[in-house]
Amino acid sequence: MNAVETTEHAPCALRTDGPEWRAAEAAGHDMSLIVETLRQSVWERFKMNDSALSLALMLRQAMTEQYGGPRANPDTAH
């Protein structure tokens, strides 16, 4: 297989009844996002990651253009 080929893997069984899962829900974590993401193919998750990275880089560029670079701590630089 070369780097361009992709293979589909069957999703593993996701256990949502364990103590760790219940603890995460009790702590207020939105576990539905985990379930939705794991239902996607690896390729779809790569595309989502690429989009998020592109957005972060665009925001960094905008910060550099607007303020001369990212600030060390934006909360204290008012």
Residue pairs with C-beta under 8 A, 6 or more apart in sequence:
1 7
6 42
6 43
8 41
9 42
11 38
11 39
14 35
14 38
15 21
16 31
16 35
21 31
24 31
25 31
37 45
37 48
40 48
60 70
63 69
63 70
63 71
64 70
71 77
